[in-house]
Amino acid sequence: MWKGARMESHLKELLIRGEDDTLDYKQSISSASKIAKTMSSFANNKGGILLVGVRDNRSIAGVNSEDEKYMLDLAASFYCKPEIPIEIVEHEISGKLILECIVPEGEDKPYSAKGEDGKYWVYIRVKDKSLLASKIVVDVLRRQRAQKGTFIKYGKNENALLKYLEKNERITLNDFKKLVNISRWRASKILVNLISAGIIRNHTTEKTEYYTLA
C-alpha cells in the first residue's frame, strides 16, 4: 500500500480530476463483463485508471479487497480479448480501502470485451464514456497495430472529400458515400486510409460518428 503524504496527494489528484477519458470511478464491481468494457476502451485508447471504492460524486465508499480484486482479474483475463495486463494498487484512507486498477495502453489493439450476448465487442473511450466502436474505428486500430505506413493515392473521391471538408465542418460516412456516389465499403476504406495517415480525424459520440480535417 501507498502511505503518507504521497498517497494522499495522488488520491486527491485523482478525485479532483473527475471522470474523463483516462479515469473512471466505480463504487463497486457487480459485473466482470461491464468492467471489461471500460478496461478494453482504456486499452484501445492511451490507457487509464479505474478507481474502485469511489462513488460518482467522488466520495469514498471503500471496498472488500479480495472480492473486488477477483472481479478485476476476471474481467481483464477472461472477459477481455486479448488479455489485458492490469496492475492493482491498494490505498487506505480514513479506514476505507480503495483499489487503483491501472490499465496500460494496449500493444495488440483492438481489444474487445465479452458482452452479455456472449460476443466480443470493441469499445473506445470518449470523454467519460466507453462507447461501441464502429467498423471504421476497428480497422484504424488494426492498422495502428500493424504499424504499417499508409500510402495514399489521391483520386477524385479523396479530393472531393477534402474539398468538402475545407468548406464544411464535418461529414458522416453516409454523406461521403452520397457525395461521391460510391459503395459504403469503398467509402469506409478511404476514410480508414485518411485517418491512419493523419489527414482527417474521426469523432465518435453516443448518437453518431463523423469526420473532420485533422
C-alpha positions in Angstrom: 0.0 0.0 0.0 1.0 3.6 -0.5 1.3 5.5 2.7 1.6 9.0 3.9 1.7 12.3 2.0 2.5 10.7 -1.3 -0.6 8.5 -1.2 -2.9 11.4 -0.1 -1.6 13.7 -2.8 -2.0 11.0 -5.5 -5.6 10.2 -4.5 -6.5 13.8 -4.1 -5.4 14.5 -7.6 -7.5 11.6 -9.0 -10.5 12.6 -7.0 -10.3 16.3 -8.0 -9.9 15.4 -11.7 -13.2 13.7 -12.1 -14.0 11.1 -14.7 -12.5 11.6 -18.1 -11.0 9.7 -21.0 -8.4 8.1 -18.7 -10.2 7.9 -15.3 -13.3 6.1 -14.2 -14.8 5.7 -10.7 -16.6 2.6 -9.6 -18.3 2.3 -6.2 -18.2 -1.5 -6.5 -17.9 -4.1 -9.2 -21.0 -6.2 -9.7 -20.3 -7.4 -13.2 -16.9 -8.5 -14.7 -18.5 -8.1 -18.1 -19.3 -4.5 -17.6 -15.9 -3.6 -16.1 -14.2 -5.4 -19.1 -16.0 -2.9 -21.3 -14.2 0.0 -19.6 -10.9 -1.8 -19.5 -10.9 -2.6 -23.2 -11.9 1.0 -24.0 -8.9 2.3 -22.0 -6.5 -0.3 -23.7 -7.7 0.9 -27.1 -7.0 4.5 -26.2 -4.0 5.6 -24.2 -4.6 3.5 -21.1 -6.4 4.6 -17.9 -7.2 4.1 -14.2 -10.2 2.5 -12.6 -10.7 3.8 -9.1 -12.8 1.2 -7.2 -14.5 2.2 -4.0 -15.3 5.7 -5.1 -18.8 7.0 -5.7 -19.8 9.1 -8.8 -19.8 12.2 -6.5 -16.2 11.4 -5.6 -16.9 10.4 -2.0 -15.1 7.4 -0.6 -17.2 4.2 -0.3 -14.5 1.6 0.3 -14.4 -2.0 -1.0 -13.7 -5.6 0.0 -10.2 -6.1 -1.3 -10.3 -9.7 -2.2 -13.7 -9.7 -3.8 -13.0 -6.7 -6.0 -9.6 -7.9 -6.9 -11.0 -11.2 -8.1 -13.6 -9.4 -10.3 -10.9 -7.1 -11.8 -8.6 -10.0 -12.6 -11.6 -12.0 -14.1 -12.6 -9.0 -16.3 -9.0 -8.5 -17.6 -8.2 -12.1 -18.2 -11.4 -13.8 -19.2 -13.8 -11.1 -20.4 -11.2 -9.1 -22.4 -9.6 -10.3 -25.6 -6.6 -10.2 -25.8 -6.0 -10.4 -22.1 -5.1 -7.0 -20.5 -2.1 -7.0 -18.1 -3.6 -4.8 -15.3 -1.9 -3.6 -12.2 -3.8 -3.2 -8.9 -2.6 -0.9 -6.2 -4.3 -0.7 -2.7 -4.9 2.6 -0.9 -6.3 3.1 2.5 -7.9 6.4 3.5 -9.9 7.1 6.7 -10.0 3.3 7.3 -11.5 2.5 3.9 -9.8 0.6 1.2 -9.7 1.9 -2.4 -8.3 -0.1 -5.3 -6.5 1.7 -8.1 -6.6 -0.5 -11.2 -4.1 0.7 -13.8 -4.9 -0.3 -17.4 -2.0 0.2 -19.8 -2.4 1.3 -23.4 -2.6 -1.9 -25.4 0.1 -3.2 -27.7 -2.2 -5.6 -29.5 -5.2 -3.4 -30.5 -8.1 -3.7 -31.0 -9.1 -5.1 -27.6 -12.7 -6.4 -27.2 -14.9 -7.2 -24.2 -17.3 -10.1 -23.9 -20.9 -8.9 -23.8 -23.9 -10.5 -22.2 -24.8 -12.0 -25.6 -21.5 -14.0 -25.5 -20.0 -12.0 -28.3 -16.9 -9.8 -28.1 -17.3 -6.1 -28.9 -14.7 -3.4 -29.4 -15.1 -0.2 -27.3 -13.3 3.1 -27.3 -13.1 5.8 -24.6 -14.7 9.1 -25.4 -14.5 11.7 -22.6 -16.0 9.8 -19.6 -17.8 7.1 -21.5 -16.9 3.8 -23.1 -18.7 3.6 -26.5 -19.0 0.8 -29.0 -16.5 1.3 -31.8 -17.6 1.5 -35.4 -16.1 -0.8 -38.1 -14.0 2.1 -39.3 -12.5 2.7 -35.9 -11.8 -1.0 -35.5 -10.0 -1.0 -38.9 -7.9 2.0 -37.9 -6.9 0.3 -34.6 -5.8 -2.8 -36.6 -3.8 -0.5 -38.9 -2.1 1.0 -35.9 -1.2 -2.4 -34.5 0.3 -3.4 -37.8 2.4 -0.2 -37.7 2.5 -0.1 -41.5 2.9 3.2 -43.3 -0.2 4.3 -45.1 0.3 5.0 -48.8 -2.3 7.5 -50.0 -3.2 7.7 -53.7 -5.3 10.8 -54.2 -8.1 10.2 -56.6 -11.2 12.1 -57.4 -13.0 10.7 -54.3 -10.3 11.7 -51.9 -10.1 15.2 -53.4 -13.8 15.6 -53.3 -13.8 14.7 -49.6 -11.0 17.1 -48.7 -12.6 19.9 -50.7 -15.9 19.3 -48.9 -14.2 19.4 -45.5 -12.4 22.7 -46.4 -15.8 24.3 -46.7 -17.8 22.3 -44.2 -17.1 21.5 -40.6 -17.8 17.7 -40.7 -19.0 14.8 -42.8 -20.5 11.4 -41.9 -19.9 8.1 -43.8 -23.3 8.2 -45.4 -22.8 11.8 -46.5 -19.4 10.9 -48.0 -20.9 7.9 -49.8 -23.6 10.0 -51.3 -21.2 12.9 -52.2 -19.1 10.8 -54.5 -21.6 8.1 -55.3 -19.6 5.0 -54.2 -20.4 2.0 -52.1 -20.3 2.0 -48.3 -17.3 -0.4 -48.4 -15.2 1.9 -50.7 -16.1 5.0 -48.7 -15.1 3.3 -45.4 -11.8 2.2 -46.9 -10.9 5.7 -48.0 -11.8 7.1 -44.5 -9.7 4.4 -42.8 -6.7 5.3 -45.0 -7.0 9.1 -44.4 -7.5 8.7 -40.7 -4.5 6.4 -40.5 -2.4 8.9 -42.4 -3.4 11.7 -40.0 -5.2 13.7 -42.7 -8.7 13.5 -41.2 -9.9 12.8 -37.7 -12.8 10.6 -36.6 -15.2 11.7 -33.8 -17.4 9.2 -32.0 -20.5 10.2 -30.0 -23.3 8.2 -28.5 -25.5 9.0 -31.5 -23.2 9.2 -34.5 -19.7 9.3 -35.9 -18.4 12.0 -38.1 -15.1 13.1 -39.6 -13.2 16.4 -39.8 -9.9 17.6 -41.2 -7.0 16.8 -38.8 
